[in-house]
Amino acid sequence: MTQKPSNDQSGLELLQAIDPKRIADESVRRTVEILLNLVEYVRDRISQSRIIPSLATIIREKSSVNPFGWSWQPE
């Protein structure tokens, strides 16, 4: 049975303790990395600290470096 964290700080400490590099299975490791990044992004948006750029900005920057076709180009 899993134990629930008593408050948000405990949950945050638990997430920060996860080290994806120690996960042997590549697909599970990548999934954990993506989920941890998502949690970090959502926390940034909820707290309104805006340290992490918006997803639209990230996609625009990445697509300018690695064009994926005309559908990614701004009009």
Biopython code that builds the backbone (N, CA, C, O; Angstrom):
import numpy as np
from Bio.PDB.StructureBuilder import StructureBuilder

atoms = [
    (1, "MET", "N", (0.839, -1.178, 0.000)),
    (1, "MET", "CA", (0.000, 0.000, 0.000)),
    (1, "MET", "C", (0.887, 1.245, 0.000)),
    (1, "MET", "O", (1.885, 1.300, 0.719)),
    (2, "THR", "N", (0.525, 2.237, -0.800)),
    (2, "THR", "CA", (1.325, 3.450, -0.850)),
    (2, "THR", "C", (0.862, 4.438, 0.198)),
    (2, "THR", "O", (-0.303, 4.467, 0.594)),
    (3, "GLN", "N", (1.809, 5.242, 0.633)),
    (3, "GLN", "CA", (1.498, 6.230, 1.658)),
    (3, "GLN", "C", (1.375, 7.596, 1.007)),
    (3, "GLN", "O", (2.232, 7.983, 0.213)),
    (4, "LYS", "N", (0.319, 8.331, 1.333)),
    (4, "LYS", "CA", (0.120, 9.657, 0.775)),
    (4, "LYS", "C", (0.983, 10.672, 1.522)),
    (4, "LYS", "O", (1.116, 10.598, 2.744)),
    (5, "PRO", "N", (1.580, 11.637, 0.775)),
    (5, "PRO", "CA", (2.320, 12.695, 1.458)),
    (5, "PRO", "C", (1.377, 13.522, 2.316)),
    (5, "PRO", "O", (0.210, 13.703, 1.966)),
    (6, "SER", "N", (1.877, 14.024, 3.437)),
    (6, "SER", "CA", (1.023, 14.760, 4.363)),
    (6, "SER", "C", (0.702, 16.166, 3.866)),
    (6, "SER", "O", (-0.316, 16.741, 4.252)),
    (7, "ASN", "N", (1.573, 16.733, 3.003)),
    (7, "ASN", "CA", (1.307, 18.066, 2.451)),
    (7, "ASN", "C", (2.037, 18.224, 1.130)),
    (7, "ASN", "O", (2.730, 17.309, 0.686)),
    (8, "ASP", "N", (1.882, 19.397, 0.492)),
    (8, "ASP", "CA", (2.513, 19.649, -0.806)),
    (8, "ASP", "C", (4.024, 19.554, -0.731)),
    (8, "ASP", "O", (4.653, 19.046, -1.659)),
    (9, "GLN", "N", (4.616, 20.026, 0.342)),
    (9, "GLN", "CA", (6.070, 20.001, 0.463)),
    (9, "GLN", "C", (6.595, 18.572, 0.452)),
    (9, "GLN", "O", (7.631, 18.310, -0.160)),
    (10, "SER", "N", (5.920, 17.657, 1.102)),
    (10, "SER", "CA", (6.341, 16.261, 1.094)),
    (10, "SER", "C", (6.278, 15.685, -0.310)),
    (10, "SER", "O", (7.175, 14.947, -0.718)),
    (11, "GLY", "N", (5.237, 16.012, -1.049)),
    (11, "GLY", "CA", (5.105, 15.554, -2.426)),
    (11, "GLY", "C", (6.208, 16.110, -3.299)),
    (11, "GLY", "O", (6.764, 15.396, -4.133)),
    (12, "LEU", "N", (6.528, 17.382, -3.114)),
    (12, "LEU", "CA", (7.597, 18.010, -3.880)),
    (12, "LEU", "C", (8.939, 17.362, -3.564)),
    (12, "LEU", "O", (9.735, 17.105, -4.467)),
    (13, "GLU", "N", (9.189, 17.100, -2.298)),
    (13, "GLU", "CA", (10.438, 16.438, -1.902)),
    (13, "GLU", "C", (10.525, 15.049, -2.511)),
    (13, "GLU", "O", (11.599, 14.621, -2.933)),
    (14, "LEU", "N", (9.415, 14.352, -2.560)),
    (14, "LEU", "CA", (9.387, 13.019, -3.155)),
    (14, "LEU", "C", (9.720, 13.094, -4.641)),
    (14, "LEU", "O", (10.519, 12.298, -5.134)),
    (15, "LEU", "N", (9.121, 14.037, -5.359)),
    (15, "LEU", "CA", (9.399, 14.191, -6.781)),
    (15, "LEU", "C", (10.858, 14.568, -7.032)),
    (15, "LEU", "O", (11.474, 14.079, -7.980)),
    (16, "GLN", "N", (11.407, 15.434, -6.188)),
    (16, "GLN", "CA", (12.793, 15.848, -6.364)),
    (16, "GLN", "C", (13.768, 14.714, -6.070)),
    (16, "GLN", "O", (14.911, 14.743, -6.528)),
    (17, "ALA", "N", (13.327, 13.721, -5.313)),
    (17, "ALA", "CA", (14.192, 12.599, -4.965)),
    (17, "ALA", "C", (14.290, 11.569, -6.092)),
    (17, "ALA", "O", (15.162, 10.701, -6.056)),
    (18, "ILE", "N", (13.416, 11.653, -7.084)),
    (18, "ILE", "CA", (13.428, 10.685, -8.184)),
    (18, "ILE", "C", (14.573, 11.021, -9.130)),
    (18, "ILE", "O", (14.674, 12.146, -9.618)),
    (19, "ASP", "N", (15.428, 10.046, -9.385)),
    (19, "ASP", "CA", (16.553, 10.211, -10.310)),
    (19, "ASP", "C", (16.343, 9.296, -11.503)),
    (19, "ASP", "O", (16.616, 8.099, -11.417)),
    (20, "PRO", "N", (15.854, 9.845, -12.630)),
    (20, "PRO", "CA", (15.574, 9.011, -13.798)),
    (20, "PRO", "C", (16.800, 8.269, -14.326)),
    (20, "PRO", "O", (16.661, 7.214, -14.944)),
    (21, "LYS", "N", (17.989, 8.803, -14.092)),
    (21, "LYS", "CA", (19.214, 8.169, -14.591)),
    (21, "LYS", "C", (19.453, 6.791, -13.968)),
    (21, "LYS", "O", (20.193, 5.976, -14.518)),
    (22, "ARG", "N", (18.831, 6.540, -12.834)),
    (22, "ARG", "CA", (19.005, 5.255, -12.158)),
    (22, "ARG", "C", (17.992, 4.200, -12.603)),
    (22, "ARG", "O", (18.009, 3.075, -12.105)),
    (23, "ILE", "N", (17.112, 4.560, -13.535)),
    (23, "ILE", "CA", (16.109, 3.627, -14.041)),
    (23, "ILE", "C", (16.717, 2.874, -15.220)),
    (23, "ILE", "O", (17.183, 3.491, -16.178)),
    (24, "ALA", "N", (16.714, 1.561, -15.156)),
    (24, "ALA", "CA", (17.382, 0.741, -16.171)),
    (24, "ALA", "C", (16.641, 0.737, -17.510)),
    (24, "ALA", "O", (17.271, 0.831, -18.563)),
    (25, "ASP", "N", (15.342, 0.633, -17.481)),
    (25, "ASP", "CA", (14.549, 0.553, -18.715)),
    (25, "ASP", "C", (14.489, 1.920, -19.382)),
    (25, "ASP", "O", (14.008, 2.884, -18.786)),
    (26, "GLU", "N", (14.980, 2.006, -20.627)),
    (26, "GLU", "CA", (15.053, 3.279, -21.346)),
    (26, "GLU", "C", (13.695, 3.944, -21.524)),
    (26, "GLU", "O", (13.574, 5.152, -21.320)),
    (27, "SER", "N", (12.676, 3.185, -21.900)),
    (27, "SER", "CA", (11.359, 3.789, -22.132)),
    (27, "SER", "C", (10.748, 4.296, -20.823)),
    (27, "SER", "O", (10.109, 5.349, -20.807)),
    (28, "VAL", "N", (10.935, 3.569, -19.748)),
    (28, "VAL", "CA", (10.419, 4.013, -18.446)),
    (28, "VAL", "C", (11.193, 5.247, -17.990)),
    (28, "VAL", "O", (10.601, 6.192, -17.468)),
    (29, "ARG", "N", (12.508, 5.245, -18.183)),
    (29, "ARG", "CA", (13.338, 6.390, -17.800)),
    (29, "ARG", "C", (12.886, 7.653, -18.542)),
    (29, "ARG", "O", (12.742, 8.715, -17.936)),
    (30, "ARG", "N", (12.663, 7.533, -19.851)),
    (30, "ARG", "CA", (12.243, 8.687, -20.647)),
    (30, "ARG", "C", (10.857, 9.163, -20.219)),
    (30, "ARG", "O", (10.602, 10.365, -20.155)),
    (31, "THR", "N", (9.968, 8.223, -19.927)),
    (31, "THR", "CA", (8.626, 8.582, -19.463)),
    (31, "THR", "C", (8.695, 9.343, -18.142)),
    (31, "THR", "O", (8.003, 10.345, -17.965)),
    (32, "VAL", "N", (9.521, 8.875, -17.224)),
    (32, "VAL", "CA", (9.671, 9.550, -15.929)),
    (32, "VAL", "C", (10.243, 10.948, -16.135)),
    (32, "VAL", "O", (9.786, 11.897, -15.498)),
    (33, "GLU", "N", (11.235, 11.093, -17.012)),
    (33, "GLU", "CA", (11.809, 12.411, -17.293)),
    (33, "GLU", "C", (10.741, 13.369, -17.835)),
    (33, "GLU", "O", (10.662, 14.523, -17.415)),
    (34, "ILE", "N", (9.938, 12.885, -18.755)),
    (34, "ILE", "CA", (8.881, 13.714, -19.340)),
    (34, "ILE", "C", (7.860, 14.113, -18.272)),
    (34, "ILE", "O", (7.451, 15.272, -18.202)),
    (35, "LEU", "N", (7.457, 13.166, -17.455)),
    (35, "LEU", "CA", (6.472, 13.466, -16.411)),
    (35, "LEU", "C", (7.025, 14.450, -15.378)),
    (35, "LEU", "O", (6.302, 15.336, -14.922)),
    (36, "LEU", "N", (8.291, 14.304, -15.007)),
    (36, "LEU", "CA", (8.894, 15.243, -14.058)),
    (36, "LEU", "C", (8.970, 16.649, -14.656)),
    (36, "LEU", "O", (8.735, 17.640, -13.964)),
    (37, "ASN", "N", (9.299, 16.726, -15.942)),
    (37, "ASN", "CA", (9.316, 18.025, -16.614)),
    (37, "ASN", "C", (7.920, 18.628, -16.677)),
    (37, "ASN", "O", (7.752, 19.834, -16.499)),
    (38, "LEU", "N", (6.923, 17.791, -16.928)),
    (38, "LEU", "CA", (5.541, 18.268, -16.970)),
    (38, "LEU", "C", (5.103, 18.802, -15.610)),
    (38, "LEU", "O", (4.475, 19.858, -15.529)),
    (39, "VAL", "N", (5.430, 18.085, -14.552)),
    (39, "VAL", "CA", (5.079, 18.534, -13.201)),
    (39, "VAL", "C", (5.750, 19.874, -12.913)),
    (39, "VAL", "O", (5.125, 20.777, -12.357)),
    (40, "GLU", "N", (7.021, 20.004, -13.291)),
    (40, "GLU", "CA", (7.742, 21.256, -13.080)),
    (40, "GLU", "C", (7.083, 22.395, -13.854)),
    (40, "GLU", "O", (6.929, 23.498, -13.330)),
    (41, "TYR", "N", (6.694, 22.128, -15.098)),
    (41, "TYR", "CA", (6.045, 23.149, -15.931)),
    (41, "TYR", "C", (4.693, 23.568, -15.329)),
    (41, "TYR", "O", (4.398, 24.760, -15.241)),
    (42, "VAL", "N", (3.882, 22.598, -14.919)),
    (42, "VAL", "CA", (2.562, 22.901, -14.352)),
    (42, "VAL", "C", (2.707, 23.699, -13.055)),
    (42, "VAL", "O", (1.958, 24.649, -12.824)),
    (43, "ARG", "N", (3.658, 23.318, -12.216)),
    (43, "ARG", "CA", (3.895, 24.076, -10.970)),
    (43, "ARG", "C", (4.292, 25.519, -11.284)),
    (43, "ARG", "O", (3.862, 26.451, -10.604)),
    (44, "ASP", "N", (5.123, 25.696, -12.327)),
    (44, "ASP", "CA", (5.545, 27.028, -12.740)),
    (44, "ASP", "C", (4.346, 27.856, -13.193)),
    (44, "ASP", "O", (4.245, 29.035, -12.852)),
    (45, "ARG", "N", (3.435, 27.249, -13.959)),
    (45, "ARG", "CA", (2.250, 27.959, -14.438)),
    (45, "ARG", "C", (1.307, 28.278, -13.288)),
    (45, "ARG", "O", (0.769, 29.383, -13.219)),
    (46, "ILE", "N", (1.101, 27.329, -12.388)),
    (46, "ILE", "CA", (0.176, 27.538, -11.265)),
    (46, "ILE", "C", (0.697, 28.635, -10.336)),
    (46, "ILE", "O", (-0.065, 29.490, -9.885)),
    (47, "SER", "N", (1.998, 28.603, -10.054)),
    (47, "SER", "CA", (2.583, 29.610, -9.160)),
    (47, "SER", "C", (2.725, 30.971, -9.835)),
    (47, "SER", "O", (2.991, 31.976, -9.176)),
    (48, "GLN", "N", (2.546, 30.993, -11.151)),
    (48, "GLN", "CA", (2.649, 32.201, -11.969)),
    (48, "GLN", "C", (4.035, 32.841, -11.879)),
    (48, "GLN", "O", (4.172, 34.052, -12.055)),
    (49, "SER", "N", (5.057, 32.036, -11.606)),
    (49, "SER", "CA", (6.411, 32.571, -11.566)),
    (49, "SER", "C", (6.971, 32.767, -12.968)),
    (49, "SER", "O", (7.858, 33.596, -13.169)),
    (50, "ARG", "N", (6.459, 32.006, -13.947)),
    (50, "ARG", "CA", (6.833, 32.156, -15.362)),
    (50, "ARG", "C", (8.343, 32.069, -15.597)),
    (50, "ARG", "O", (8.887, 32.786, -16.437)),
    (51, "ILE", "N", (9.006, 31.201, -14.863)),
    (51, "ILE", "CA", (10.440, 30.970, -15.068)),
    (51, "ILE", "C", (10.649, 30.160, -16.344)),
    (51, "ILE", "O", (11.581, 30.417, -17.106)),
    (52, "ILE", "N", (9.788, 29.195, -16.567)),
    (52, "ILE", "CA", (9.859, 28.350, -17.761)),
    (52, "ILE", "C", (9.057, 29.027, -18.873)),
    (52, "ILE", "O", (7.927, 29.458, -18.643)),
    (53, "PRO", "N", (9.636, 29.127, -20.085)),
    (53, "PRO", "CA", (8.885, 29.742, -21.191)),
    (53, "PRO", "C", (7.613, 28.951, -21.494)),
    (53, "PRO", "O", (7.514, 27.768, -21.170)),
    (54, "SER", "N", (6.648, 29.617, -22.116)),
    (54, "SER", "CA", (5.398, 28.943, -22.474)),
    (54, "SER", "C", (5.677, 27.844, -23.498)),
    (54, "SER", "O", (6.687, 27.878, -24.200)),
    (55, "LEU", "N", (4.773, 26.877, -23.572)),
    (55, "LEU", "CA", (4.937, 25.785, -24.533)),
    (55, "LEU", "C", (4.962, 26.318, -25.959)),
    (55, "LEU", "O", (5.714, 25.813, -26.793)),
    (56, "ALA", "N", (4.158, 27.324, -26.248)),
    (56, "ALA", "CA", (4.146, 27.904, -27.595)),
    (56, "ALA", "C", (5.516, 28.472, -27.951)),
    (56, "ALA", "O", (5.982, 28.297, -29.076)),
    (57, "THR", "N", (6.158, 29.141, -27.017)),
    (57, "THR", "CA", (7.491, 29.697, -27.253)),
    (57, "THR", "C", (8.508, 28.585, -27.468)),
    (57, "THR", "O", (9.337, 28.666, -28.374)),
    (58, "ILE", "N", (8.449, 27.556, -26.646)),
    (58, "ILE", "CA", (9.375, 26.429, -26.774)),
    (58, "ILE", "C", (9.217, 25.761, -28.133)),
    (58, "ILE", "O", (10.207, 25.466, -28.801)),
    (59, "ILE", "N", (7.976, 25.525, -28.542)),
    (59, "ILE", "CA", (7.718, 24.876, -29.831)),
    (59, "ILE", "C", (8.213, 25.757, -30.974)),
    (59, "ILE", "O", (8.832, 25.263, -31.916)),
    (60, "ARG", "N", (7.941, 27.066, -30.894)),
    (60, "ARG", "CA", (8.400, 27.994, -31.931)),
    (60, "ARG", "C", (9.923, 27.970, -32.048)),
    (60, "ARG", "O", (10.459, 27.919, -33.155)),
    (61, "GLU", "N", (10.625, 28.007, -30.909)),
    (61, "GLU", "CA", (12.088, 28.000, -30.920)),
    (61, "GLU", "C", (12.629, 26.692, -31.484)),
    (61, "GLU", "O", (13.545, 26.701, -32.307)),
    (62, "LYS", "N", (12.068, 25.571, -31.046)),
    (62, "LYS", "CA", (12.537, 24.265, -31.525)),
    (62, "LYS", "C", (12.258, 24.085, -33.007)),
    (62, "LYS", "O", (13.083, 23.523, -33.728)),
    (63, "SER", "N", (11.112, 24.553, -33.468)),
    (63, "SER", "CA", (10.771, 24.363, -34.878)),
    (63, "SER", "C", (11.613, 25.245, -35.790)),
    (63, "SER", "O", (11.807, 24.912, -36.959)),
    (64, "SER", "N", (12.116, 26.361, -35.276)),
    (64, "SER", "CA", (12.975, 27.207, -36.111)),
    (64, "SER", "C", (14.349, 26.562, -36.297)),
    (64, "SER", "O", (15.008, 26.779, -37.315)),
    (65, "VAL", "N", (14.775, 25.776, -35.320)),
    (65, "VAL", "CA", (16.063, 25.074, -35.411)),
    (65, "VAL", "C", (15.915, 23.775, -36.204)),
    (65, "VAL", "O", (16.792, 23.426, -36.994)),
    (66, "ASN", "N", (14.815, 23.065, -35.994)),
    (66, "ASN", "CA", (14.543, 21.789, -36.664)),
    (66, "ASN", "C", (13.208, 21.868, -37.380)),
    (66, "ASN", "O", (12.204, 21.392, -36.851)),
    (67, "PRO", "N", (13.166, 22.462, -38.577)),
    (67, "PRO", "CA", (11.877, 22.598, -39.264)),
    (67, "PRO", "C", (11.254, 21.239, -39.594)),
    (67, "PRO", "O", (11.915, 20.348, -40.127)),
    (68, "PHE", "N", (9.989, 21.105, -39.269)),
    (68, "PHE", "CA", (9.259, 19.859, -39.490)),
    (68, "PHE", "C", (8.260, 19.972, -40.639)),
    (68, "PHE", "O", (7.372, 19.129, -40.768)),
    (69, "GLY", "N", (8.387, 20.969, -41.448)),
    (69, "GLY", "CA", (7.454, 21.159, -42.553)),
    (69, "GLY", "C", (6.727, 22.483, -42.424)),
    (69, "GLY", "O", (6.880, 23.201, -41.436)),
    (70, "TRP", "N", (5.947, 22.790, -43.423)),
    (70, "TRP", "CA", (5.267, 24.086, -43.456)),
    (70, "TRP", "C", (4.238, 24.252, -42.344)),
    (70, "TRP", "O", (3.922, 25.380, -41.966)),
    (71, "SER", "N", (3.718, 23.173, -41.823)),
    (71, "SER", "CA", (2.703, 23.300, -40.769)),
    (71, "SER", "C", (3.274, 23.922, -39.499)),
    (71, "SER", "O", (2.518, 24.426, -38.669)),
    (72, "TRP", "N", (4.589, 23.896, -39.334)),
    (72, "TRP", "CA", (5.221, 24.449, -38.142)),
    (72, "TRP", "C", (5.662, 25.895, -38.339)),
    (72, "TRP", "O", (6.068, 26.545, -37.375)),
    (73, "GLN", "N", (5.593, 26.406, -39.546)),
    (73, "GLN", "CA", (6.070, 27.751, -39.825)),
    (73, "GLN", "C", (5.003, 28.779, -39.464)),
    (73, "GLN", "O", (3.825, 28.584, -39.766)),
    (74, "PRO", "N", (5.413, 29.884, -38.812)),
    (74, "PRO", "CA", (4.425, 30.936, -38.511)),
    (74, "PRO", "C", (3.958, 31.600, -39.806)),
    (74, "PRO", "O", (4.699, 31.684, -40.785)),
    (75, "GLU", "N", (2.715, 32.067, -39.782)),
    (75, "GLU", "CA", (2.155, 32.714, -40.982)),
    (75, "GLU", "C", (2.557, 34.154, -41.047)),
    (75, "GLU", "O", (2.181, 34.858, -41.984)),
]
sb = StructureBuilder()
sb.init_structure("model")
sb.init_model(0)
sb.init_chain("A")
sb.init_seg("    ")
for serial, (resi, resn, name, xyz) in enumerate(atoms, 1):
    if name == "N":
        sb.init_residue(resn, " ", resi, " ")
    sb.init_atom(name, np.array(xyz, "f"), 0.0, 1.0, " ", f" {name:<3s}", serial, name[0])
structure = sb.get_structure()
